[in-house]
Amino acid sequence: MTTPWHYRYALRTEGMGSSVIRELLKFTEEPDVISFAGGLPAPEVFPVDRFREATDRVLREHGPQALQYGATEGYLPLRRLIVDLMARYGIYAQEDNVLVTSGSQQALDLIGKVLLNSGDKVLTERPTYLGALQAWRSYQARYVTVPIDQDGLRTDLLEEALRAGPKFMYILPNFQNPGGVTLSLERRLELVRMADHYGTPIIEDDPYGRLRYSGDHLPPLVVMDCDYLESRASDGHGYFTGNVIYTSTFSKTLAPGLRLGWIVAPVDVIRRCVQAKQGMDLHTSSFVQMVAYEVARDGFLEQHVRHIRQVYAQRRDVMLDSMARYFPDEVTWTRPEGGLFLWAWLPEAIDTVALLPEAVESQRVAFVPGNAFYPDGTGRNTMRLNFSNAKPEMIEEGIRRLGLVLKRKLAQEEPVVQLVPPVAA
Ligand SMILES: Cc1ncc(COP(=O)(O)O)c(C=O)c1O
């Protein structure tokens, strides 16, 4: 007898589902399609030669260690490098506050595993990062959402959402995925103040913070929280005692194929996450961590990030200029100061889920329909555009094509003027 597997799946799998957007995006991958859909870094910037040398050195000098099991917390020199990196941002963590994860996606999953009971509420921005929604749906989370505008999370609407009693808030302060917006300084302060007032911790997800192309650096929430709470006094383990768990990644600054991210958190939280990670994968690949350390060390990471910023800043500018040229007036969009994405709002009548197949078929251009990033499935008149992956000339051509698709759609949607006889007063 064959096992009817669906009877055996755990209840928690009900919320999982396969992402509709990943299904949709399969047919955007044909070679002649100009795709703004993925979230991929530019392959041209991957430092392949440096990786080749680093791999060779690791195997030559530390071969057996690289191929052996390692500590769950991560490779110590890499954790030290992360501590130094964090210090540049004013985040005064120690090694004990750092856990290396298999991508920051695993960090999000670990946080869910450690903090969420079935039915717990999570407060997110609207729209927010799809991968976080997916990770926490499998812990049967429910979502309370607060909209964003050009200055990030609308903190004026936060209080009501906090009264719903979320377990934590999930915030992307820098060049948010998908919106491309950055949380203003005033709102950062308001957010940490409210987090303290309501006793609601913040998960600060910051994969793009180092990719700023214009405007001034703003302090991470974790730093503002420490300042606000004056919690920098050593507790014997480090400086972290506050309300914020911070995560970041090497995916956007070195290469996403490494699958290397990290969590910075109070020691006790790190300890719990370590226990949870042991049940998941024991530890992140020793070999990969050692290679990444060899690549990043001696200032290479800083130098490489400077290079990436130049490449992406140009691509962002080309996309913004092209949108101004080719998009219809009815469409509005964000102007990101960094990161990989921008966000467009279309007139309410346009459904971007229906528009995507039309755009791919008629003009061979693709985007991500925005509703996937709304926990409640709304936002059907929005789209996310990625500007890091395509070369500048392709960006211009793709935006020209998308402009045509939008103009044609808007012309179809034009309301039919009905001649109604005047009603007698
Ligand atoms: C906001 C955000 N968080 C987390 C991730 C996961 O990144 P990774 O697992 O590659 O570190 C991404 C990836 O695009 C992201 O945009």
The ligand as a Tripos MOL2 file, in Angstrom:
@<TRIPOS>MOLECULE
LIG
   16    16     1     0     0
SMALL
NO_CHARGES

@<TRIPOS>ATOM
      1 C1         15.7440   41.3960    3.7210 C.3       1 LIG1
      2 C2         16.4440   40.1110    3.5070 C.ar      1 LIG1
      3 N1         16.7310   39.3490    4.5650 N.ar      1 LIG1
      4 C3         17.3610   38.1710    4.4200 C.ar      1 LIG1
      5 C4         17.7270   37.7140    3.1670 C.ar      1 LIG1
      6 C5         18.4060   36.3820    3.0640 C.3       1 LIG1
      7 O1         19.6930   36.5150    2.6130 O.3       1 LIG1
      8 P1         20.7860   35.3740    2.7500 P.3       1 LIG1
      9 O2         20.1260   34.1570    3.3060 O.co2     1 LIG1
     10 O3         21.3150   35.1770    1.3860 O.co2     1 LIG1
     11 O4         21.8080   35.9180    3.6870 O.co2     1 LIG1
     12 C6         17.4580   38.4800    2.0380 C.ar      1 LIG1
     13 C7         17.8090   37.9970    0.7000 C.2       1 LIG1
     14 O5         17.5610   38.5840   -0.3120 O.2       1 LIG1
     15 C8         16.8040   39.7220    2.2130 C.ar      1 LIG1
     16 O6         16.4990   40.5200    1.1830 O.3       1 LIG1
@<TRIPOS>BOND
     1     1     2 1
     2     2     3 ar
     3     2    15 ar
     4     3     4 ar
     5     4     5 ar
     6     5     6 1
     7     5    12 ar
     8     6     7 1
     9     7     8 1
    10     8     9 2
    11     8    10 1
    12     8    11 1
    13    12    13 1
    14    12    15 ar
    15    13    14 2
    16    15    16 1
@<TRIPOS>SUBSTRUCTURE
     1 LIG1         1 GROUP 0 **** ****
